[in-house]
Amino acid sequence: MPQSSFDTLRALAIGTQALGLTLIITLETVLGDGARPWQGVVLAAMVACALAIALVRMYRNKRRQKQLAEHLEASASKNTKR
């Protein structure tokens, strides 16, 4: 499989973390000390997004490894039949 030069998952991870940090700073600026609970919610959402992205990346890598193994197995069996 050709490797794409643009990694969508990496861009999504960077984007969600940047958005979360921006929200945390904005909440502190707007609400002051009242922002603490909301900042916790934003942080929890950031962690949840990071974990979801990591799981998707792991799933894709495992699937890619499985496809490569199947391809190599098919090539090997084709070569031994000759």
Secondary structure, 3 states (H helix, E strand, C coil): CCCCCCCHHHHHHHHHHHHHHHHHHHHHHHHHHHHHHHHHHHHHHHHHHHHHHHHHHHHHHHHHHHHHHHHHHHHHHHHHHC
